[in-house]
Amino acid sequence: MADSEDDQVNSTRTSQFSITLPTVLCTPEPPDDDGVLLKTNSFLSSESKLSLPSNLGTPTSPLRLSSPLSLPTSPSPFMKSSPQTEARRSSESPQLPTSNQQNAKLINTGSATGNPRNKCALQPGHSLMDWIRLGNSGKDLTGVGGRIRPVTPQELATHNSESDAWLAIRGRVYNITHYLPYHPGGPEELMKGAGIDATQLFDKVHPWVNFDSLLAKCVVGPLRFNIPDSDELFDTSSSSPKSDRLREPSKTQELVRKSMENLANCITPVRKKITSRSEENVKSSPPSKIMQSLIQSSDLPVSISRRAAASPTKSAEKVDVPPLRYDWIQTSTKLTISVYTGALANPGGCARITEGILLIEVATNGWLRTLKLLPEAELEEPLQLRVYAESGKIDVIAQKADAHLWKGCGEVTLGVATRVASPRTVECRVVTSDVVTHDSVMLTVSPRSGPVVVPLGHHIRVHMKVAGSECIRSYTPVGEGWFPHEDASALRLAVKKYPNGCLSPHLTALKVGETVTLSGPYGSFQLNKLKAVKKIYFLAAGTGITPMLGLLNFMLSRSNLRCERAHLIFFNKTVDDILFKENFEEICKEDNRFVVTHVLSDAKSSWTGHRGRINLDLLHQILGKDPLKCGDQCTHFACICGPMEFTQTGLQLLKKCSMKDECIHAFMG
């Protein structure tokens, strides 16, 4: 009896403490009808080292693991057992599937990975690692040059073909054109979301997938919801075949939408996180928690404007600001600050030292930003300012007061971009005044506040009091390489003396040490117009050659795209009036891509070149009839500058030669 009682107690204890291992099940896959996007999964059999051990001697169900870029976040991919299921499991022993049973389910799926949802086996060279390599190769996967900009639903709808496919997920627009062959579900599944906001389609299939990391190199920009009207955007009565997929957003989506609208107001595309010490937090309240998570989890190189729901015009203007970043290098005696504004940004700027602080102002496309450096040790003038037009880099070179190497450059603050309200006015001291022709001088002036650089193709204005009234004239500074004994911090003006002129007689009579007032810069020339240009033609008369000098240097020194031909047609009265004649002859000897043709209106009998004034027959004689004709894809460009009558006549003649307006730029002061 004692043995029987002990057995009963032991049996009871065993029953109380026995552990039943539950079956580990995966979340059932959603139906294929609505499924799209970015699934990259793999299965492990029960023999894998990652399978759970079983105390019952039977292998457990295999675990399903997401790829490193698709770790589950929310919702959990494992099912919660219902109370009825738990009760049933406690009353009966579970029948665990064997390894062979599981393997039977994973074969004949038509998938390279064994995933029964995947109906498209990936082609060789289109694995996840191949996609990561493509993203790191430097290839532009955005299709817009990698420049973040807002996208309206109307624009998004136009990109709905396999050769040009965009989609939006949770407020961001991605160019998925290059990703299509890498999608495990096949391009046809991914194309269901092309041209629309595919957030709901994505959430139905796999909302936990880290799509933003997977498509980080494909970001076009934030989806701008304020245009068009929400009633129009979510109109389900539309005849569009995709309109039935648009539904009223949930509260969560609406919160994300409002937060993402702030991204449309990004104004400084610099990799920067907002911290408690940042300038944005000093000027305004700290960003909300959702904005902090968006900033910290985003790979978008932006800082956030606190102005939400800004007008479309202002948003577009702010997005047009080129990115700005900086670097520094030193020797024991010099410190060089390099500011990068972007390729072909055509920057202008100035630098000065005020109360021991180095201030660098950079102007690009009508926007002005300031870099303030509190140096580690004292800096001294003079400062030097150099601009590299192709890369958009500006170098500011300062002298160290004490010759030694620093541990760092100091504390740097980047200011917020602001619109240039009005041109700057600076007082300049005359450094030299050199005669270059019988009636022209090269006037070199140095700004008192520090070096100034004028963008290529832009000009300044000279202000002087003459007989009690202000006289103003426009001049384009001559860049480096056109005159000996150059000062990198000075501006050089080629001034032609007109006996009855209002200002030129006074400018040519200025002595070293005297002052003159300049304002600027002025002009509308965009250097990116020359991005695809292989052949460029310059039509200049007299001192109208000055805007061409910097562009000529730029085109002949540019590495990508390499210029094939630069032809200057230079109109003057006599040989003695030709500015920089020796410089042009030297360039022709060194570079056979450059051709110069002189045309004189009052030449001596010994002149064997072209004569007369600008006319259509003369252009045909020099260039032929076809070179200026524009086709479907033009790779040529023409610049013209001179007296007003010359410029207007030249514009008419170029149009008669079938040149388009966008292939011509006239410099007018």
VEXZA-506028 format. One line per 3 residues: for each residue x, y, z of C-alpha. Coordinates in nm, 4 decimals, always signed. Example, Ala and Ser with C-alpha at 12.3 -4.5 7.8 and 13.67 -1.06 7.14 Angstrom:
2
+1.2300,-0.4500,+0.7800  +1.3670,-0.1060,+0.7140;
END
This chain:
669
+0.0000,+0.0000,+0.0000  +0.2888,+0.2362,+0.0796  +0.4465,+0.1686,-0.2523;
+0.1190,+0.2290,-0.4286  +0.0700,+0.5559,-0.2370  +0.4233,+0.6701,-0.3155;
+0.3704,+0.5927,-0.6821  +0.0532,+0.7967,-0.6801  +0.2296,+1.0943,-0.5194;
+0.5170,+1.0711,-0.7649  +0.2721,+1.0462,-1.0500  +0.0905,+1.3547,-0.9262;
+0.4142,+1.5505,-0.8937  +0.5228,+1.4447,-1.2381  +0.1915,+1.5557,-1.3799;
+0.2201,+1.8926,-1.2073  +0.5695,+1.9725,-1.3244  +0.5740,+1.8154,-1.6681;
+0.6534,+2.0661,-1.9482  +0.4842,+2.0418,-2.2803  +0.6952,+2.2011,-2.5576;
+0.4635,+2.4063,-2.7787  +0.4894,+2.3970,-3.1515  +0.6658,+2.7038,-3.2956;
+0.4554,+2.8257,-3.5831  +0.5166,+3.1012,-3.8377  +0.2602,+3.3652,-3.9194;
+0.0497,+3.2476,-4.2130  +0.1509,+3.4230,-4.5309  -0.0944,+3.6776,-4.6730;
-0.2638,+3.5876,-5.0009  -0.0682,+3.6642,-5.3157  -0.3462,+3.8782,-5.4638;
-0.2555,+4.1811,-5.2580  +0.1045,+4.1085,-5.1718  +0.3962,+4.3158,-5.2901;
+0.7387,+4.4401,-5.2049  +1.0775,+4.3679,-5.0665  +1.0520,+4.0193,-4.9114;
+1.3851,+3.8466,-4.8496  +1.3479,+3.5414,-4.6249  +1.5161,+3.2061,-4.5767;
+1.4158,+2.8834,-4.4053  +1.6262,+2.6604,-4.1833  +1.5525,+2.2898,-4.1537;
+1.5330,+2.1149,-3.8184  +1.8829,+1.9767,-3.8677  +2.0240,+2.3314,-3.8674;
+2.2346,+2.4468,-3.5731  +1.9797,+2.7230,-3.5165  +1.6891,+2.4778,-3.4612;
+1.5536,+2.4523,-3.1070  +1.6478,+2.1291,-2.9209  +1.3599,+1.9089,-2.8060;
+1.3530,+1.7329,-2.4686  +1.1040,+1.4854,-2.6111  +1.3481,+1.3464,-2.8628;
+1.1546,+1.4947,-3.1550  +1.2869,+1.7940,-3.3542  +1.0835,+2.1095,-3.3325;
+0.9329,+2.2973,-3.6212  +1.1925,+2.4968,-3.8137  +1.2391,+2.8633,-3.7302;
+1.1825,+3.1168,-4.0037  +1.4412,+3.3960,-3.9963  +1.4322,+3.7264,-4.1767;
+1.7372,+3.8584,-4.3563  +1.9621,+4.1076,-4.1727  +1.7867,+4.3894,-4.3574;
+1.4427,+4.2599,-4.2749  +1.4455,+4.1857,-3.9023  +1.0945,+4.1656,-3.7586;
+0.9908,+4.4688,-3.5603  +0.6146,+4.5009,-3.5584  +0.3940,+4.3037,-3.5591;
+0.5674,+3.9897,-3.4257  +0.5923,+3.7183,-3.6897  +0.5002,+3.4472,-3.4391;
+0.1362,+3.3680,-3.3594  -0.0161,+3.4016,-3.0147  -0.1989,+3.0930,-2.9018;
-0.5640,+3.1381,-2.8180  -0.7054,+3.0122,-2.4834  -0.8865,+2.7290,-2.6633;
-0.5610,+2.6195,-2.8219  -0.3805,+2.6225,-2.4856  -0.6579,+2.4171,-2.3273;
-0.6408,+2.1652,-2.6073  -0.2624,+2.1426,-2.5781  -0.2836,+2.0793,-2.2012;
-0.5263,+1.7900,-2.2539  -0.3417,+1.6093,-2.5295  +0.0140,+1.5628,-2.6422;
+0.1137,+1.7692,-2.9423  +0.1881,+1.5942,-3.2655  +0.5082,+1.7641,-3.3799;
+0.5936,+1.7526,-3.7467  +0.9053,+1.5665,-3.8425  +1.1935,+1.7023,-4.0427;
+1.0887,+1.5058,-4.3498  +0.7369,+1.6443,-4.3297  +0.8720,+1.9981,-4.3174;
+1.1098,+1.9393,-4.6043  +0.8239,+1.8054,-4.8105  +0.6517,+2.1411,-4.7803;
+0.9602,+2.3336,-4.8984  +1.0141,+2.1646,-5.2321  +0.8653,+2.2375,-5.5727;
+0.7796,+2.5971,-5.4838  +0.9358,+2.7570,-5.7871  +1.1439,+2.9759,-5.5563;
+1.5179,+3.0038,-5.5310  +1.4874,+3.0377,-5.1555  +1.2214,+2.7793,-5.0827;
+0.9715,+3.0443,-4.9801  +0.6266,+2.9302,-5.1009  +0.5231,+3.2980,-5.1531;
+0.8032,+3.3640,-5.3985  +0.6936,+3.2691,-5.7484  +0.9955,+3.4121,-5.9286;
+1.3375,+3.2528,-5.8972  +1.6022,+3.5245,-5.8927  +1.8371,+3.5331,-6.1878;
+2.2105,+3.4803,-6.1237  +2.3750,+3.7961,-5.9975  +2.0527,+3.9323,-5.8418;
+2.0804,+3.8206,-5.4821  +2.0530,+4.0458,-5.1787  +2.4307,+4.0797,-5.1610;
+2.4403,+4.1738,-5.5299  +2.1853,+4.4480,-5.4585  +2.3970,+4.5781,-5.1694;
+2.7025,+4.5818,-5.3946  +2.5109,+4.7780,-5.6587  +2.4036,+5.0322,-5.3970;
+2.7637,+5.0780,-5.2842  +2.9032,+5.1015,-5.6382  +2.8336,+5.4752,-5.6652;
+2.5696,+5.4344,-5.9356  +2.2826,+5.6830,-5.9143  +1.9810,+5.4665,-5.8243;
+1.7526,+5.7652,-5.7668  +1.7410,+5.8795,-6.1281  +1.7500,+6.2441,-6.0134;
+2.1187,+6.2805,-5.9343  +2.0780,+6.1856,-5.5679  +1.9329,+6.5252,-5.4837;
+1.6489,+6.5051,-5.2312  +1.3369,+6.6905,-5.3441  +0.9630,+6.6697,-5.2736;
+0.7404,+6.4717,-5.5089  +0.3724,+6.5407,-5.5700  +0.1225,+6.2574,-5.6242;
+0.0738,+6.3779,-5.9831  +0.4446,+6.3441,-6.0578  +0.4568,+6.0088,-5.8804;
+0.1749,+5.8782,-6.1017  +0.3800,+5.9406,-6.4170  +0.6506,+5.6955,-6.3079;
+0.4539,+5.3729,-6.3439  +0.6391,+5.1644,-6.6033  +0.9058,+4.8973,-6.5568;
+1.1604,+5.1253,-6.7242  +1.0714,+5.4116,-6.4874  +0.9036,+5.2966,-6.1664;
+0.8572,+5.5031,-5.8493  +0.6476,+5.4215,-5.5445  +0.5828,+5.5789,-5.2068;
+0.5918,+5.4055,-4.8681  +0.5111,+5.5892,-4.5454  +0.5707,+5.9336,-4.6869;
+0.8867,+5.8695,-4.8898  +0.9205,+5.8182,-5.2633  +1.1624,+5.5551,-5.3950;
+1.2848,+5.4855,-5.7469  +1.2506,+5.1064,-5.7665  +1.3456,+5.0737,-6.1340;
+1.6811,+4.9114,-6.0594  +1.5404,+4.7001,-5.7732  +1.2767,+4.5224,-5.9842;
+1.4971,+4.2268,-6.0919  +1.6203,+4.1874,-5.7324  +1.2721,+4.1551,-5.5786;
+1.2153,+3.7938,-5.4666  +0.8442,+3.8204,-5.5454  +0.9120,+3.9188,-5.9035;
+0.8785,+4.2537,-6.0831  +0.5057,+4.2066,-6.1453  +0.4335,+4.2028,-5.7712;
+0.6391,+4.5146,-5.7107  +0.4790,+4.6936,-6.0058  +0.1413,+4.6779,-5.8290;
+0.2604,+4.9739,-5.6218  +0.4301,+5.1668,-5.9015  +0.3120,+5.5234,-5.9430;
+0.1053,+5.5339,-5.6218  +0.1323,+5.5493,-5.2441  +0.1874,+5.1786,-5.1749;
+0.1912,+5.2041,-4.7949  -0.1271,+5.0021,-4.7431  -0.0208,+4.7385,-4.9953;
+0.3103,+4.7080,-4.8136  +0.1459,+4.6909,-4.4689  -0.0813,+4.4065,-4.5814;
+0.2172,+4.1864,-4.6632  +0.5151,+4.2640,-4.4410  +0.5013,+4.5886,-4.2412;
+0.7977,+4.4754,-4.0292  +1.0418,+4.4746,-4.3234  +1.3109,+4.7432,-4.2979;
+1.2366,+4.8821,-4.6442  +1.4071,+5.2153,-4.5740  +1.7429,+5.0470,-4.5218;
+1.6972,+4.8200,-4.8220  +1.6065,+5.1127,-5.0515  +1.8195,+5.3825,-4.8868;
+2.0084,+5.4522,-5.2117  +1.6813,+5.4855,-5.4076  +1.5239,+5.7757,-5.2142;
+1.3891,+6.0487,-5.4427  +1.2372,+6.2593,-5.1643  +0.9341,+6.3089,-4.9410;
+0.5847,+6.2709,-5.0819  +0.4200,+6.6119,-5.0721  +0.0581,+6.5699,-4.9693;
-0.0553,+6.9318,-4.9646  -0.0827,+6.9312,-5.3448  -0.3258,+6.8131,-5.4746;
-0.6213,+6.8401,-5.2401  -0.6777,+6.5340,-5.0240  -1.0302,+6.4959,-5.1672;
-0.8814,+6.4632,-5.5119  -0.6032,+6.2311,-5.3989  -0.8316,+5.9832,-5.2200;
-1.1206,+5.9969,-5.4672  -1.2168,+5.6311,-5.5104  -1.4634,+5.7145,-5.7868;
-1.1779,+5.7920,-6.0258  -1.1598,+5.5901,-6.3426  -0.7912,+5.5182,-6.2844;
-0.7293,+5.1424,-6.2498  -0.5223,+5.2087,-5.9366  -0.7603,+5.4475,-5.7684;
-0.9330,+5.1693,-5.5769  -0.6084,+5.1115,-5.3871  -0.6124,+5.4608,-5.2353;
-0.8004,+5.4840,-4.9113  -0.8328,+5.7429,-4.6380  -0.5116,+5.7190,-4.4318;
-0.5212,+5.5911,-4.0780  -0.4381,+5.8111,-3.7796  -0.0871,+5.6664,-3.7664;
-0.0322,+5.7309,-4.1356  -0.1666,+6.0827,-4.0977  +0.0790,+6.1479,-3.8131;
+0.3663,+6.0170,-4.0238  +0.2417,+6.2250,-4.3192  +0.2441,+6.5467,-4.1191;
+0.5899,+6.4686,-3.9876  +0.7216,+6.3878,-4.3323  +0.5934,+6.7222,-4.4617;
+0.8740,+6.8753,-4.2596  +1.1191,+6.6848,-4.4781  +0.9880,+6.8774,-4.7783;
+1.1254,+7.1916,-4.6171  +1.4816,+7.0652,-4.5863  +1.7177,+7.3505,-4.6542;
+2.0693,+7.2270,-4.5822  +2.1448,+6.8801,-4.7226  +2.4237,+6.8000,-4.4747;
+2.4510,+6.4831,-4.2709  +2.3556,+6.6243,-3.9351  +2.1580,+6.5046,-3.6338;
+1.9617,+6.7453,-3.4217  +2.0965,+6.7500,-3.0667  +2.0172,+6.9552,-2.7618;
+2.3057,+7.1880,-2.8442  +2.2243,+7.2407,-3.2094  +2.1331,+7.5816,-3.3435;
+1.7864,+7.4632,-3.4427  +1.6985,+7.3789,-3.0822  +1.8338,+7.7078,-2.9527;
+1.6103,+7.9074,-3.1850  +1.2968,+7.6948,-3.1439  +1.1440,+7.4192,-2.9357;
+1.2986,+7.0690,-2.9500  +1.1658,+6.8397,-3.2224  +0.8928,+6.5950,-3.1317;
+0.9719,+6.2323,-3.0505  +0.8456,+6.1116,-3.3854  +1.0615,+6.3693,-3.5650;
+1.3656,+6.2599,-3.3594  +1.3081,+5.8969,-3.4571  +1.2681,+5.9955,-3.8215;
+1.5915,+6.1956,-3.8146  +1.7957,+5.9345,-3.6283  +1.6728,+5.6380,-3.8347;
+1.6938,+5.8150,-4.1680  +1.9794,+5.7995,-4.4139  +1.8562,+6.1199,-4.5784;
+2.1305,+6.3866,-4.5650  +1.9083,+6.6664,-4.4409  +1.8540,+6.8977,-4.1532;
+1.4933,+6.9703,-4.0663  +1.3120,+7.3001,-4.0953  +1.0646,+7.3624,-3.8134;
+0.8125,+7.5128,-4.0546  +0.5545,+7.2530,-4.1380  +0.2984,+7.2864,-4.4168;
+0.4975,+7.5570,-4.5926  +0.3739,+7.6869,-4.9231  +0.4817,+7.4843,-5.2300;
+0.6795,+7.7769,-5.3689  +0.8871,+7.8228,-5.0544  +0.9451,+7.4509,-5.0197;
+1.0715,+7.4245,-5.3745  +1.3031,+7.7206,-5.3225  +1.4583,+7.5713,-5.0104;
+1.5115,+7.2341,-5.1720  +1.7064,+7.4055,-5.4537  +1.9860,+7.4971,-5.2129;
+2.2916,+7.2862,-5.3081  +2.4484,+7.0775,-5.0306  +2.7212,+7.2413,-4.8232;
+2.9967,+7.0673,-4.6296  +3.3502,+7.1538,-4.5261  +3.6916,+7.0087,-4.4510;
+4.0269,+7.1470,-4.3373  +4.3974,+7.0878,-4.3764  +4.6979,+7.2575,-4.2181;
+5.0694,+7.3152,-4.2302  +5.2723,+7.4697,-3.9524  +5.2116,+7.8179,-4.0978;
+4.8767,+7.7950,-4.2836  +4.5210,+7.6725,-4.2328  +4.3054,+7.5874,-4.5346;
+3.9275,+7.5552,-4.5000  +3.7654,+7.3797,-4.7980  +3.3926,+7.4397,-4.8504;
+3.2097,+7.2077,-5.0926  +2.8976,+7.3447,-5.2613  +2.8368,+7.0752,-5.5243;
+2.9451,+7.0220,-5.8837  +2.8716,+7.3164,-6.1170  +2.7095,+7.5091,-5.8299;
+2.9076,+7.8138,-5.9498  +2.9645,+7.9619,-5.6036  +3.0677,+8.3117,-5.5118;
+3.1796,+8.4239,-5.1725  +3.3976,+8.6268,-4.9433  +3.6039,+8.5734,-4.6287;
+3.7188,+8.7946,-4.3445  +3.8568,+8.7817,-3.9918  +3.6482,+8.9715,-3.7342;
+3.7459,+8.9794,-3.3658  +3.9527,+8.6637,-3.4054  +3.6700,+8.4723,-3.5806;
+3.7019,+8.3579,-3.9415  +3.3781,+8.4228,-4.1315  +3.3230,+8.2615,-4.4718;
+3.0149,+8.3600,-4.6726  +2.9131,+8.1389,-4.9643  +2.6515,+8.2345,-5.2240;
+2.4981,+7.9769,-5.4601  +2.1939,+8.0252,-5.6783  +2.0631,+8.3204,-5.4793;
+2.1184,+8.1585,-5.1372  +2.3686,+8.2782,-4.8796  +2.5206,+8.0703,-4.5995;
+2.7863,+8.1525,-4.3429  +3.0558,+7.9294,-4.1973  +3.1924,+8.0663,-3.8701;
+3.5224,+7.9317,-3.7344  +3.6461,+8.0033,-3.3838  +4.0046,+7.8858,-3.4428;
+4.2130,+7.6883,-3.1982  +4.4775,+7.9612,-3.2108  +4.5092,+8.3055,-3.3649;
+4.4829,+8.3563,-3.7410  +4.6206,+8.6482,-3.9383  +4.5491,+8.8169,-4.2680;
+4.5948,+8.8318,-4.5612  +4.3385,+8.5697,-4.6579  +4.3336,+8.3963,-4.9952;
+4.0174,+8.2724,-5.1663  +4.0175,+8.0237,-5.4544  +3.7229,+7.8620,-5.6349;
+3.7307,+7.5406,-5.8389  +3.4338,+7.5775,-6.0728  +3.3888,+7.2154,-6.1829;
+3.3736,+7.0659,-5.8335  +3.2256,+7.3754,-5.6669  +3.4972,+7.3793,-5.4007;
+3.6074,+7.7010,-5.2298  +3.9434,+7.7131,-5.0515  +4.0057,+7.9800,-4.7869;
+4.3719,+8.0033,-4.6873  +4.4605,+8.1846,-4.3627  +4.7982,+8.2493,-4.1998;
+4.8734,+8.1211,-3.8487  +5.0035,+8.3791,-3.6031  +5.2317,+8.1181,-3.4421;
+5.3965,+7.8483,-3.6525  +5.2915,+7.5139,-3.5068  +5.0523,+7.2278,-3.5788;
+4.7074,+7.2369,-3.4200  +4.5196,+6.9432,-3.2717  +4.2022,+7.0615,-3.4467;
+4.0856,+7.3528,-3.6558  +3.8583,+7.4921,-3.3842  +3.4828,+7.5234,-3.3355;
+3.2845,+7.5462,-3.6622  +2.9244,+7.6652,-3.6948  +2.7247,+7.6398,-4.0183;
+2.4572,+7.9051,-4.0551  +2.1103,+7.8486,-4.1971  +2.0628,+7.9367,-4.5644;
+1.8935,+8.2695,-4.6335  +1.7854,+8.4348,-4.9532  +2.0162,+8.7081,-5.0828;
+1.7988,+9.0151,-5.0292  +2.0231,+9.2671,-5.2052  +2.3759,+9.2819,-5.3518;
+2.6615,+9.3569,-5.1143  +2.8548,+9.6836,-5.1264  +3.2273,+9.6839,-5.0452;
+3.4972,+9.9470,-5.0324  +3.8043,+9.8557,-5.2347  +4.1562,+9.9931,-5.2463;
+4.3355,+10.0307,-5.5799  +4.6372,+9.7995,-5.5874  +4.7627,+9.8501,-5.9444;
+4.6584,+10.0242,-6.2663  +4.8393,+9.8811,-6.5704  +4.8028,+9.9796,-6.9342;
+4.7051,+9.6841,-7.1565  +4.6174,+9.8622,-7.4841  +4.6391,+10.2171,-7.6113;
+4.3026,+10.3029,-7.4501  +4.2500,+10.0309,-7.1849  +4.3889,+9.9625,-6.8396;
+4.3776,+9.6666,-6.6036  +4.2537,+9.8023,-6.2707  +4.3317,+9.5762,-5.9748;
+4.1372,+9.6472,-5.6558  +4.1404,+9.4727,-5.3182  +3.8310,+9.4711,-5.0907;
+3.9123,+9.6145,-4.7487  +3.6986,+9.3563,-4.5663  +3.8691,+9.0534,-4.7222;
+3.8921,+8.8578,-5.0501  +3.5848,+8.8306,-5.2744  +3.5092,+8.5832,-5.5549;
+3.2423,+8.6557,-5.8178  +3.0663,+8.3548,-5.9806  +3.1547,+8.2774,-6.3427;
+2.9428,+8.4764,-6.5878  +2.8394,+8.7330,-6.3249  +2.9439,+9.0975,-6.2993;
+2.9833,+9.3769,-6.0455  +2.8984,+9.7460,-6.0565  +3.1324,+10.0340,-5.9882;
+2.9885,+10.3361,-5.8032  +3.1548,+10.6792,-5.8117  +3.0480,+11.0351,-5.7399;
+3.0988,+11.2477,-6.0514  +3.0027,+11.6145,-6.0491  +2.7838,+11.5642,-5.7428;
+2.5858,+11.2709,-5.8820  +2.6429,+10.8968,-5.8605  +2.7664,+10.7270,-6.1753;
+2.7335,+10.3474,-6.2066  +2.8826,+10.1118,-6.4668  +2.8988,+9.7308,-6.4928;
+3.2207,+9.5303,-6.5283  +3.2958,+9.1596,-6.5293  +3.6070,+9.0724,-6.3238;
+3.8872,+8.9082,-6.5178  +3.9723,+8.5723,-6.3619  +4.3111,+8.4263,-6.2839;
+4.5641,+8.3460,-6.5558  +4.5078,+8.6472,-6.7785  +4.7495,+8.8983,-6.6318;
+5.0938,+8.8741,-6.4673  +5.1647,+8.9639,-6.1063  +4.8226,+8.8459,-5.9909;
+4.6950,+8.8794,-5.6370  +4.4588,+8.5941,-5.5455  +4.2613,+8.8171,-5.3076;
+4.2051,+9.0987,-5.5619  +3.9556,+9.1760,-5.8379  +4.0791,+9.2722,-6.1833;
+3.8703,+9.5004,-6.4067  +3.9504,+9.5659,-6.7738  +3.8434,+9.9284,-6.8260;
+3.8306,+10.0845,-7.1727  +3.8620,+10.4617,-7.1697  +3.5990,+10.6572,-7.3626;
+3.6919,+11.0280,-7.3887  +3.3310,+11.1353,-7.3423  +3.2421,+10.8585,-7.1007;
+3.0800,+10.9258,-6.7640  +3.2926,+10.6904,-6.5541  +3.5766,+10.5358,-6.7570;
+3.7994,+10.8495,-6.7628  +3.7875,+10.8648,-6.3824  +3.8539,+10.4917,-6.3356;
+4.1526,+10.4879,-6.5664  +4.2940,+10.7897,-6.3778  +4.2784,+10.6256,-6.0306;
+4.6076,+10.6031,-5.8425  +4.7365,+10.3246,-5.6187  +4.5904,+10.3571,-5.2702;
+4.2715,+10.5384,-5.3744  +3.9342,+10.3809,-5.3042  +3.6375,+10.2823,-5.5148;
+3.2988,+10.1309,-5.4226  +3.1792,+9.8031,-5.5777  +2.8467,+9.6192,-5.5448;
+2.7328,+9.2778,-5.6571  +2.7394,+9.0185,-5.7788  +2.4779,+9.0505,-6.0541;
+2.3785,+8.8095,-6.3296  +2.1629,+8.5116,-6.4182  +2.4119,+8.2743,-6.5805;
+2.3849,+7.9137,-6.4588  +2.7018,+7.7107,-6.4994  +2.5070,+7.3840,-6.5146;
+2.3850,+7.4933,-6.8594  +2.7262,+7.3785,-6.9815  +2.7003,+7.0336,-6.8227;
+2.6387,+6.8466,-7.1502  +2.8133,+7.0947,-7.3812  +3.0985,+6.9650,-7.5979;
+3.1278,+7.2610,-7.8357  +3.1024,+7.6218,-7.7251  +3.1065,+7.9407,-7.9327;
+3.1924,+8.2854,-7.7983  +3.0849,+8.5989,-7.9856  +3.2444,+8.9035,-7.8241;
+3.3037,+9.2683,-7.9141  +3.5580,+9.4907,-7.7374  +3.5488,+9.4623,-7.3590;
+3.2598,+9.2165,-7.3992  +3.5355,+8.9565,-7.3979  +3.5638,+8.9690,-7.0173;
+3.2669,+8.7374,-6.9316  +3.4071,+8.4827,-7.1778  +3.7507,+8.4539,-7.0172;
+3.6457,+8.2591,-6.7102  +3.4151,+8.0340,-6.9130  +3.6913,+7.9652,-7.1638;
+3.9283,+7.8563,-6.8869  +3.6522,+7.6426,-6.7355  +3.5656,+7.4625,-7.0595;
+3.9257,+7.3864,-7.1553  +4.0190,+7.2629,-6.8076  +3.7022,+7.0610,-6.7434;
+3.7606,+6.6879,-6.7088  +3.4031,+6.5588,-6.7336  +3.2466,+6.6130,-6.9857;
+3.5572,+6.6991,-7.1878  +3.5180,+6.9939,-7.4234  +3.5830,+6.9103,-7.7897;
+3.5933,+7.2627,-7.9341  +3.5938,+7.6231,-7.8131  +3.5666,+7.8867,-8.0873;
+3.6010,+8.2589,-8.0162  +3.4881,+8.5133,-8.2753  +3.6304,+8.8439,-8.1521;
+3.5098,+9.1732,-8.3058  +3.7235,+9.4894,-8.2712  +3.8009,+9.8049,-8.4671;
+4.1755,+9.7626,-8.5140  +4.4509,+9.5196,-8.4196  +4.5605,+9.7542,-8.1416;
+4.2167,+9.7246,-7.9786  +4.2367,+9.3470,-7.9305  +4.2527,+9.2631,-7.5600;
+4.4562,+8.9592,-7.4458  +4.5721,+8.8898,-7.8006  +4.8991,+8.7306,-7.6837;
+4.7118,+8.5144,-7.4307  +4.4832,+8.3755,-7.7023  +4.7774,+8.2977,-7.9303;
+4.9497,+8.1117,-7.6484  +4.6402,+7.9036,-7.5739  +4.6022,+7.8139,-7.9425;
+4.9587,+7.6785,-7.9420  +4.9050,+7.4714,-7.6290  +4.5525,+7.3423,-7.6978;
+4.4294,+7.2637,-8.0480  +4.0678,+7.2570,-7.9276  +4.0702,+7.6359,-7.9060;
+4.0214,+7.8450,-8.2191  +4.0115,+8.2251,-8.2309  +3.8883,+8.4281,-8.5264;
+3.9451,+8.8051,-8.5250  +3.7086,+9.0329,-8.7165  +3.8053,+9.3989,-8.7594;
+3.5747,+9.6790,-8.8687  +3.8469,+9.9394,-8.9326  +4.1494,+9.7339,-9.0294;
+4.4523,+9.8517,-9.2206  +4.5158,+9.7367,-9.5748  +4.7738,+9.4873,-9.4470;
+4.5084,+9.2951,-9.2510  +4.4391,+8.9560,-9.4131  +4.1683,+8.8347,-9.1759;
+3.7914,+8.8873,-9.1709  +3.6539,+9.2374,-9.1945  +3.3244,+9.4090,-9.1201;
+3.0564,+9.3826,-8.8567  +2.8557,+9.0868,-8.7382  +2.6174,+8.9484,-9.0023;
+2.4749,+8.6172,-9.1169  +2.7071,+8.5732,-9.4161  +3.0076,+8.6335,-9.1939;
+2.8952,+8.3663,-8.9444  +2.8424,+8.1188,-9.2286  +3.1900,+8.1951,-9.3640;
+3.3522,+8.1350,-9.0275  +3.1436,+7.8474,-8.8898  +2.9646,+7.7013,-9.1871;
+2.5880,+7.6602,-9.2128  +2.5287,+7.3502,-8.9980  +2.7348,+7.3685,-8.6736;
+2.4935,+7.6056,-8.4980  +2.1746,+7.4173,-8.5925  +2.0078,+7.2559,-8.2918;
+1.8851,+6.8978,-8.3048  +1.7002,+6.6728,-8.0622  +1.9977,+6.6497,-7.8260;
+2.2192,+6.9564,-7.8473  +2.5776,+6.9429,-7.7262  +2.6703,+7.2967,-7.8256;
+2.6217,+7.6394,-7.6685  +2.6776,+8.0019,-7.7672  +2.7604,+8.3046,-7.5511;
+2.7439,+8.6633,-7.6766  +2.8504,+8.9913,-7.5186  +2.9320,+9.3415,-7.6350;
+2.7598,+9.6753,-7.6937  +2.3804,+9.6569,-7.6814  +2.3360,+9.6834,-8.0599;
+2.5937,+9.4092,-8.1178  +2.4319,+9.1763,-7.8636  +2.0777,+9.2182,-7.9994;
+2.1915,+9.1662,-8.3580  +2.3902,+8.8578,-8.2586  +2.0900,+8.7031,-8.0835;
+1.8751,+8.7443,-8.3943  +2.1420,+8.5909,-8.6164  +2.1942,+8.2896,-8.3901;
+1.8218,+8.2187,-8.3959  +1.8249,+8.2444,-8.7746  +2.0928,+7.9741,-8.7638;
+1.8276,+7.7506,-8.5950  +1.9732,+7.7737,-8.2450  +1.7273,+7.7280,-7.9600;
+1.6887,+7.9869,-7.6860  +1.8112,+7.7433,-7.4214  +2.1403,+7.7020,-7.6141;
+2.2206,+8.0760,-7.6098  +2.3163,+8.3130,-7.3313  +2.3557,+8.6874,-7.3789;
+2.5495,+8.8814,-7.1162  +2.3837,+9.2161,-7.0564  +2.4751,+9.4680,-6.7889;
END
